[in-house]
């Protein structure tokens, strides 16, 4: 996709931060007078980390006596969720495969191609197509300048997706999609978790979008995934956003009444789900 078209997409989707290069440089918090200049237009970075089956999915499968999918050899792609959402054929910047313990490392990721965020995408039989946000320009208003290490991605088994779709309920899914989709995958969705500074799930948190017309699309699964509510997160800190089943939408989500949580970039489109962890401060918890 040509750069002018990408800029046009950014304008149409209402994006500003991180969409294109504005020349701004965030304060890194250290002295940099003697640091070597970084050529962002030609910078290639390595992205490494680990993927694992979503803990709640593992718990549910084990409770039902069902096998937990192996991630050994599962393909992983480093991609731009914004570009993925608008079906850009150049949304993927590098690929690799998970090891038996879920580790991955992808070299040569071109920073200049990223506009809003980077995600680790997982696609394999038995798993729903997902992209887990691993870098968000919401924190720095800039692209990454170093390798990304110790990132974390989540794998979402088909059976857990089906249970989550059933918890939201077909009537709600059909209502939000004008009768186009009866599952979260067909609608498009965001599955997020609110955690504290130590990475512990936060119960009772409310997630609000910066577009008020989308507020009624957020749901909070209960502890056994038998249903959902709209009052706040349960003990797992999870929330689900149901997309319209139509064209891509992007927006930001905040944690209501909690200024320590930076508003995060999210987006959704039919056929896949965006995964993210919402945490206070600027750095992911350990």
N, C-alpha and C positions, 0 to 999 in steps of 0.2 A: 504494500500500500504506500502511495506517495505521501510525503510529509504534509503537503497542503491539505490532502484529504483527511489525514489524521487530525490536523488542527481544526478542520471543519467539524469533524465528529466531536472533538472536545467541546467546541462551542455549542453544538446542538445538544449535547448531553449536559451542558451547564457546568463543565469542569473548568477550574482555574489552577489550583495548586498542583504542581507537578506535571502539568500537561504542557509539554514543550519546555524549552530552556529559557528562563527569564534572567539568567545571569546572577541571581542572588546566591549568596553563600552563607549557610548557617554558621553560627559561632560554635566551633567544635569543643570549646571549653579548655583548650590547651594552647600553649604558645606555638605558633607555626611560622615565625619569621624565616627560619632556615629550612623549612620543608620544601621539598621539590614540588613544582607545579604539576597538577594532574590534567592530562588531556582528556576531558570527559567525552569528546567526540569520538575518540578511538579507544577508550578504556574497556578492557575485557576483565571480568571478575570471575571468581570461582564461587559457586554456591554449594554448600554442603550441610548436611544435617541428618535427621532421622525421621522416618515415617512409622506410624503405628496405627493399629486399629483403634478407632475412637473408644475410649474406656467404657462409656455407657453401652456402646454396641457390644463390646466384649462381654460385659456383665450380663446383658440381656440374652445373648446367644448361649452363654454358659448356663444360665438359669433355665433355658428351654432345652438344654441338652444338644444344641446344635454346634457344629464345628466352627471355630474361628478361622477365617481365611488366612492362608499363608501369604506373606508379602514377598517372599523370595523370588527375585527376578521380575517383579512388577515394574513396568516402565514408569519413569518419572520425567516430567517435562517442566522446565522453568519458563514461565509464561506471564504475559500481561493480561490480567483479568478484563481490563477495559477493552483491549483488542479482541480478546476471546469472545466477549459479550456481543461485539458487532461483527463477528464472523470474519475477522481479518485473517487471511491465510498466513500472515507473518507474525501471528501472536506468540509463537513458540520461539525462544531464544537459545535453547539447548536441551539435550535429552540425555538420559542415563537409565540405570536400572537399580532397583533396591537389592541389597544383599539380604542374606537370611535373617539378619537382625534389624533390617529396615534402614540401614545406612545408605546414604547416597552422596555423590559428589559430581557436579557438572561444571566443567571448565568452559572458558571462552564465552561467557554471557555478555553480550554487548549492552553496556549501560545506556548508550545513546538511544536505544530502541524503546526504553521504558518511559512511560509518561505519568502514570499514577501510582502503580504498585507492582510488585513481583509476587508470584505465587508458585507453589509446587503443585503440579497437576498429576493426578493419579487416574489411570484408566486400565481396567483389567476385568476379565470375566469374574462375576461374583461381587464386583464393586461398582458403586455408582460413580459416574464421572464427577470428580470434585477438583477444586483448586483452593489450596490453603494459602492465605496471605502470609508471606514471610518478610516483606518489606513494604512499608506504607509511607508515601511522601507526606502524609498528614503530620508526621513528627518533625520533619526537617525542611519541608518545601523544596527538597532537592533529591536528585538521584543518588544511589549509593556510590561512595568513592573508594571503598575497600571490599575485600572478599566478605561474603556473608557466611558465617560459620555457626554451627550448633543450632541451625534452624529446625523447626518441627512442623511436620505435615500429618494430617489425619486421613486415614482410609475409612470409607463408609460402606460397610457391607450392604448388599441389596436387601437382605432380610430386615436389617435395622431401618433402612429407608422405608420399607413397606410398613413396618410397625409405626414409624413416625408419621407417615401419610395417614394411616388409620387413626392415629391419635388426633391429628388435626381434623380429620373427617372429610368424607367426600362432599357433603353439602357445602362446607366452607370453601373447599378447593374449587368447586364448580362456580360458586358465587364470585370468588376473587378472579376467576379466569373467564368469565362470561361463557361458562359451560365448555371451555376448551380443554381443560385438564382435570383429571381426577387423582393425580399423584403429584408429589412435590417435584419430582424430576421433570415431569412434563410441563409443570407450571414454571419451573425455575425457582430456586430458593437460596436463602442464606441461612446457615446453621452456625451460630456463634455461642461462645461461652464467656461470661463475665467472671473474672477472677480478681483476687486481691494481690498485693505486692509480693506475696510469697507463692502465688500460683494456686491458692485455694479457691474453689468455686464460691461465689457470692450469692446467697439466697436473698430473695426479696428485691432484687435490682430491677428497675424498669429501663428498657432501652427505647429511645425516642429518635425518630428520623428528623432531618432538617426540612423534610417536606411533609407537612401536616396531613395531606391527603393519603399518605401511606401508613399512618399510625395504626389503623385497624387491621393491618396485615401482619402484625407481630403477635406471636403466640409463645407461651411458656409451657413446655412439657412437664407433666407431673412425674413423681419419682419412679413409677413403674411403667411409664409411657402408655398408660391406658387412656389418657386424655390430655387436654391442654387447657390453659386459662389465659387471661390477659391482664392479670393483676401484677405479676412480677415473677422473677426466676424462682425455680424450685431449688432443692438442695444441690443439684448438679450445675447450677448457674447457666443453664442452656436457654437459648431463645431461637425461634424460627421465624424467618420472614418469608411470606408466600408471594411470589411474583405473579404477574398477570397472565403468563403464558404467551405474551405478545413481544413487542420489540424490547430491546435492552433498556434498563433504567439504572441510573447511578445516583447515589445520594450519600449522605454521611449519617452515622448513628452516634448518639451520645448516651451516657448513663445519666439518667435524670437525677439532678441534685448532687452530682459528684464531679466537681470541677477538676479533680486530679486525673480523670479519664479523658484523654485527648479524643475529640470526635474523629471517627474512623471512616475512611473511604470504603464503600461497598457498592456492589452492583449485582444484577441478576439478569439472566436470560434463560429461555426454555432449554431443557436438555441436560442441565448440569447444576451443581450447587457450589456456592462459595462458602468456605469455612474460615473462621477467624476467631482469635482469642482477644478479648477486650480487657486491657489491664491498665492500672494507674501508672503515671510517670511516662518516661520515654523509652524504657528498655524492657524487653520481655522478662518475666520472672524466671527464676531457675527451674 
